[in-house]
Amino acid sequence: MTNNPILVEVLRGSTVESLHRGAVAVVDADGALHTRLGDIERPIFPRSAVKLLQALPLVESGAAERFGLTDGELALACASHGGEERHARTAASMLAKAGLDVHALECGAHWPYFDGAIKAMAAAGETPSALHNNCSGKHAGFVCLGCLMAEDRDRRAFLSGYVKPEHPVMREVTASLQSTTGWNLANTPVGTDGCSIPTYAVPLRHLAHAFARTGTGTGLRPGQAAAARRLREAVARAPDMVAGTGRFDSRVMAHFGERVFCKVGAEGVYCAALPELGLGVAVKMDDGNTARACEVVMAALIETLLPLDDDGAAFIAGFSRVVLKNWNGIEVGCLQPTAPLRAAT
């Protein structure tokens, strides 16, 4: 990991103040390597960057159709949302369609990530529930899948402990991750994610391959390919559900539609599908920097890989080179991709 290249530099004036190292894999749907920077064979925890892969069984099983899930609800199943009122309301709607409520969720509760939502709740004297958890949509999707799998059994009883690796719901989710990445999850490091489900370490090369597959359908069974297409369509129609107000994923996918699917994960991970190019992308920053450096890397990759018109180029340039201002609004520096990153693609 220490040999990974510098991908982003932080300038104060014209002087480099900080550096961010990381690794990048860009792979096509057949598994051929398009771009490699750094160690892309070391298994890393992808965290929330793989929510699209984890949501595939919700659609492929027929649960999404059975419960009449909308574009916004399917997009929320792929989301790390900001806990805005619309996000919490949509998660509650998914649960209600399955005949359940917030008490079915096993993701835990935390205050919303979106500052406006925190202030509104505090002003109203409200406290957060599991609906405000950034993973509530993903977990509501798990609950809907579990309700279909329960058949005639008591749904609440069947769903109890659905976050555990051995539960039938989580076995389906894990099988989806393994089949799309082609990585043997039985022989890889495993941890517990922030929302309590297992998180499996997968190399960047395999993660990028999985996103190339979900962007094209190549290498997936027909039902899985159709599920991937449906989820990507839903996200393109309701991008605000995937992240929220002002956030990178929602803004980028609102602008580019189905041309880009991108999803952040904790600790400096990003995955993306570029369907028209047949490419998948996976990024890991060594220092776990998600909010700044990782977004610059993903923006730079989109900027250099995707054919863009003037409007698209101007839009993404605002993310690939981020101007830094102080509290008086004076420009003091920037974050920018390094020459090796620019040259690699």
C-alpha positions in Angstrom: 0.0 0.0 0.0 2.9 2.4 0.7 4.0 2.1 -2.9 0.7 3.3 -4.3 1.0 6.5 -6.4 0.0 10.0 -5.3 -3.4 10.6 -7.0 -4.4 13.9 -5.5 -2.4 16.9 -4.2 -3.7 19.7 -2.1 -2.2 23.1 -2.9 -2.0 26.2 -0.7 -1.1 28.9 -3.1 1.3 27.2 -5.5 2.8 24.9 -2.8 1.8 21.3 -2.3 0.5 21.1 1.3 -0.9 17.5 1.4 -0.8 14.4 -0.7 -3.3 11.5 -1.1 -2.1 8.2 -2.3 -4.3 5.4 -3.6 -5.0 2.8 -6.2 -7.3 2.6 -9.3 -8.6 -0.2 -11.4 -10.5 0.2 -14.7 -11.6 -3.1 -16.2 -13.9 -4.0 -19.1 -16.8 -6.5 -18.9 -14.6 -9.4 -20.1 -12.2 -8.8 -17.3 -9.4 -7.1 -19.4 -7.5 -4.5 -17.6 -7.9 -1.0 -19.1 -6.1 1.1 -16.4 -4.0 0.1 -13.4 -2.6 2.5 -10.8 -1.1 1.0 -7.6 -2.0 -2.3 -5.9 -5.3 -3.4 -7.3 -4.9 -7.0 -6.2 -5.0 -6.4 -2.4 -8.4 -7.2 -1.0 -10.1 -4.1 0.5 -13.4 -3.6 2.2 -15.7 -1.9 -0.4 -18.2 -0.9 2.2 -21.2 1.0 0.8 -19.7 1.3 -2.7 -21.3 -2.1 -3.6 -24.9 -1.4 -2.6 -25.9 -1.8 -6.3 -24.5 -5.4 -6.2 -26.3 -6.0 -2.8 -29.6 -4.8 -4.2 -29.6 -7.1 -7.2 -31.5 -10.0 -5.4 -34.3 -7.6 -4.5 -35.1 -7.2 -8.2 -34.0 -10.5 -9.6 -36.1 -12.4 -7.0 -39.3 -10.6 -8.0 -39.6 -8.9 -4.6 -39.4 -5.4 -6.1 -42.2 -6.2 -8.5 -44.3 -8.0 -5.9 -44.3 -5.0 -3.6 -44.6 -2.4 -6.3 -41.4 -0.6 -5.6 -41.0 2.7 -7.4 -37.9 4.2 -9.1 -37.3 6.3 -6.0 -37.6 3.3 -3.7 -35.2 1.2 -5.8 -32.7 4.0 -6.0 -32.9 4.3 -2.2 -32.1 0.6 -2.0 -28.7 1.5 -3.6 -28.2 4.6 -1.4 -26.0 6.1 1.3 -28.5 8.9 1.7 -28.3 12.0 3.9 -31.3 11.2 6.1 -33.5 14.0 4.6 -37.2 13.8 5.2 -37.8 12.5 1.7 -35.3 9.7 2.3 -36.8 8.6 5.6 -40.3 8.8 4.1 -39.3 6.6 1.2 -37.7 4.0 3.4 -40.9 3.9 5.5 -43.0 3.5 2.3 -40.9 0.5 1.2 -41.5 -1.2 4.6 -45.2 -0.4 4.5 -45.6 -2.1 1.2 -44.2 -5.2 2.8 -46.6 -4.8 5.7 -43.9 -3.8 8.2 -42.5 -0.7 9.8 -39.3 0.8 11.1 -39.0 -1.8 13.9 -38.1 -4.4 11.2 -34.9 -2.6 10.4 -31.6 -3.8 12.0 -29.3 -1.1 10.7 -29.4 1.0 13.8 -30.2 4.7 14.2 -28.1 7.8 13.8 -28.6 11.5 13.1 -28.9 12.4 9.4 -25.8 13.4 7.5 -27.5 16.3 5.9 -27.2 19.4 8.2 -30.5 20.8 7.2 -32.3 17.6 8.3 -30.5 17.6 11.7 -31.5 21.2 12.3 -35.1 20.6 11.3 -35.4 17.6 13.5 -33.8 19.3 16.5 -36.1 22.3 16.1 -39.1 20.0 16.2 -37.8 18.1 19.2 -37.4 14.9 17.2 -34.8 12.2 17.6 -33.5 10.0 14.8 -34.8 6.5 14.0 -33.4 3.7 11.9 -35.2 5.4 8.9 -32.6 8.2 9.1 -29.7 5.7 8.9 -27.9 6.3 5.6 -28.4 2.6 4.9 -32.1 2.4 5.7 -33.0 2.1 2.0 -30.7 -0.8 1.5 -32.0 -2.5 4.6 -35.6 -1.8 3.6 -34.7 -3.7 0.4 -33.4 -6.6 2.4 -36.7 -6.6 4.4 -38.7 -6.7 1.2 -36.5 -9.6 -0.1 -37.0 -11.4 3.2 -40.7 -10.9 3.1 -40.9 -12.7 -0.3 -38.6 -15.4 0.9 -40.7 -15.9 4.1 -43.6 -17.1 1.9 -46.4 -18.2 4.4 -44.2 -17.9 7.5 -44.4 -15.1 10.0 -42.5 -12.3 8.3 -41.2 -10.6 11.5 -40.0 -13.9 12.9 -38.3 -14.9 9.6 -36.5 -11.5 9.3 -35.1 -11.6 12.8 -31.3 -11.4 12.6 -31.3 -10.8 8.8 -28.0 -9.0 9.1 -26.2 -12.1 10.2 -24.0 -13.9 7.6 -25.9 -17.2 8.0 -29.4 -15.7 7.6 -31.1 -16.7 4.3 -31.5 -13.0 3.2 -27.8 -12.3 3.8 -26.8 -15.5 2.1 -28.6 -14.2 -1.1 -26.9 -10.8 -0.8 -23.5 -12.4 -0.3 -24.0 -14.8 -3.3 -24.8 -11.7 -5.4 -21.5 -10.1 -4.4 -19.5 -13.2 -5.1 -21.1 -14.0 -8.5 -20.7 -10.4 -9.8 -17.1 -9.9 -8.6 -16.0 -13.5 -9.2 -14.1 -13.4 -5.9 -14.3 -16.3 -3.4 -15.8 -14.7 -0.3 -15.3 -17.8 1.7 -11.6 -17.3 1.7 -11.3 -13.6 2.2 -11.2 -11.3 5.2 -14.6 -10.4 6.6 -15.7 -7.6 9.0 -18.9 -6.0 10.2 -20.1 -2.9 8.3 -21.4 0.2 10.0 -25.0 -1.0 9.4 -24.2 -4.4 10.9 -24.1 -6.6 7.8 -20.9 -8.5 6.9 -18.5 -6.7 4.6 -16.1 -8.8 2.6 -12.7 -7.8 1.3 -12.4 -7.8 -2.5 -9.6 -6.6 -4.7 -10.2 -3.5 -6.8 -9.7 -5.4 -10.0 -12.6 -7.7 -9.2 -14.8 -4.8 -8.0 -14.2 -2.9 -11.2 -15.0 -6.1 -13.2 -18.3 -6.4 -11.3 -19.3 -2.9 -12.2 -18.4 -3.4 -15.8 -20.6 -6.4 -15.8 -23.5 -4.6 -14.1 -23.2 -1.8 -16.6 -23.4 -4.1 -19.6 -25.0 -7.4 -18.5 -22.0 -9.3 -19.8 -21.1 -12.3 -17.7 -24.3 -12.1 -15.6 -27.2 -14.5 -15.8 -30.2 -13.0 -17.6 -32.2 -12.2 -14.5 -29.2 -10.6 -12.8 -28.5 -8.5 -15.9 -32.1 -7.4 -16.1 -32.0 -6.5 -12.4 -28.9 -4.4 -12.9 -30.4 -2.6 -15.8 -33.6 -1.9 -13.8 -31.6 -0.5 -10.8 -29.5 1.7 -13.0 -32.6 3.1 -14.7 -34.2 3.8 -11.3 -31.1 5.6 -10.1 -30.9 7.7 -13.2 -34.6 8.7 -12.7 -34.2 9.4 -9.0 -30.6 10.3 -8.4 -31.4 12.5 -5.3 -32.3 9.3 -3.5 -28.8 7.8 -3.8 -27.1 10.5 -1.8 -29.0 13.8 -1.5 -28.8 17.6 -1.5 -25.4 18.8 -2.8 -23.6 15.5 -2.8 -21.3 14.2 -5.5 -23.1 11.0 -6.4 -26.5 12.6 -6.8 -25.2 15.6 -8.7 -23.1 13.6 -11.1 -25.8 11.1 -11.9 -28.4 13.8 -12.3 -26.2 15.4 -14.9 -25.1 12.3 -16.8 -28.1 10.0 -16.3 -27.5 6.4 -17.3 -24.1 7.3 -18.7 -22.6 7.1 -15.2 -23.4 5.0 -12.1 -21.1 5.9 -9.2 -21.3 5.0 -5.6 -19.1 6.1 -2.7 -18.1 3.8 0.2 -16.6 4.6 3.6 -12.8 4.8 4.0 -12.0 6.2 0.6 -13.7 3.7 -1.7 -15.5 4.5 -5.0 -17.0 2.2 -7.6 -18.6 3.2 -10.9 -20.0 1.8 -14.1 -19.6 3.5 -17.5 -22.0 1.5 -19.6 -21.4 3.0 -23.0 -17.7 2.3 -22.6 -18.3 -1.2 -21.1 -16.0 -0.2 -18.3 -16.1 -0.6 -14.5 -14.0 1.6 -12.1 -12.9 1.0 -8.5 -10.8 3.3 -6.4 -9.3 3.1 -2.9 -7.5 5.9 -1.1 -4.8 4.8 1.3 -5.7 7.4 3.9 -9.5 6.6 3.8 -10.3 10.1 2.6 -13.7 10.0 1.1 -15.1 13.5 1.2 -12.2 15.2 -0.7 -9.6 13.2 -2.4 -11.7 10.3 -3.5 -14.3 12.5 -5.2 -11.5 14.3 -7.1 -10.2 10.9 -8.3 -13.6 9.7 -9.5 -14.3 13.0 -11.2 -10.9 13.0 -13.0 -11.6 9.4 -14.2 -15.0 10.4 -15.5 -13.5 13.5 -17.1 -10.8 11.6 -19.0 -12.6 8.4 -19.8 -16.1 9.6 -20.9 -16.6 11.5 -24.1 -18.0 14.9 -23.0 -19.5 17.9 -24.7 -18.7 21.4 -23.5 -21.4 21.4 -20.9 -20.4 18.0 -19.4 -16.7 18.9 -19.4 -17.4 22.2 -17.6 -19.7 20.4 -15.1 -17.2 17.7 -14.1 -14.2 20.1 -14.1 -15.8 21.6 -11.0 -15.3 18.3 -9.2 -11.9 17.3 -10.6 -10.2 20.5 -9.5 -11.8 21.9 -6.3 -11.1 25.4 -5.4 -10.4 26.0 -1.7 -11.5 29.2 -0.1 -11.1 30.6 3.4 -13.8 32.0 5.7 -13.5 35.4 3.9 -14.2 33.8 0.6 -10.6 34.3 -0.5 -9.2 31.6 -2.8 -6.3 29.9 -1.0 -5.6 26.8 -3.0 -7.1 23.7 -4.6 -7.4 20.0 -4.7 -6.3 18.5 -8.1 -5.5 15.2 -9.7 -1.8 14.5 -10.2 -0.2 14.0 -13.6 0.1 10.3 -13.1 -3.6 10.0 -12.6 -4.3 12.1 -15.7 -1.8 10.2 -17.8 -3.0 6.7 -16.7 -6.3 6.9 -18.5 
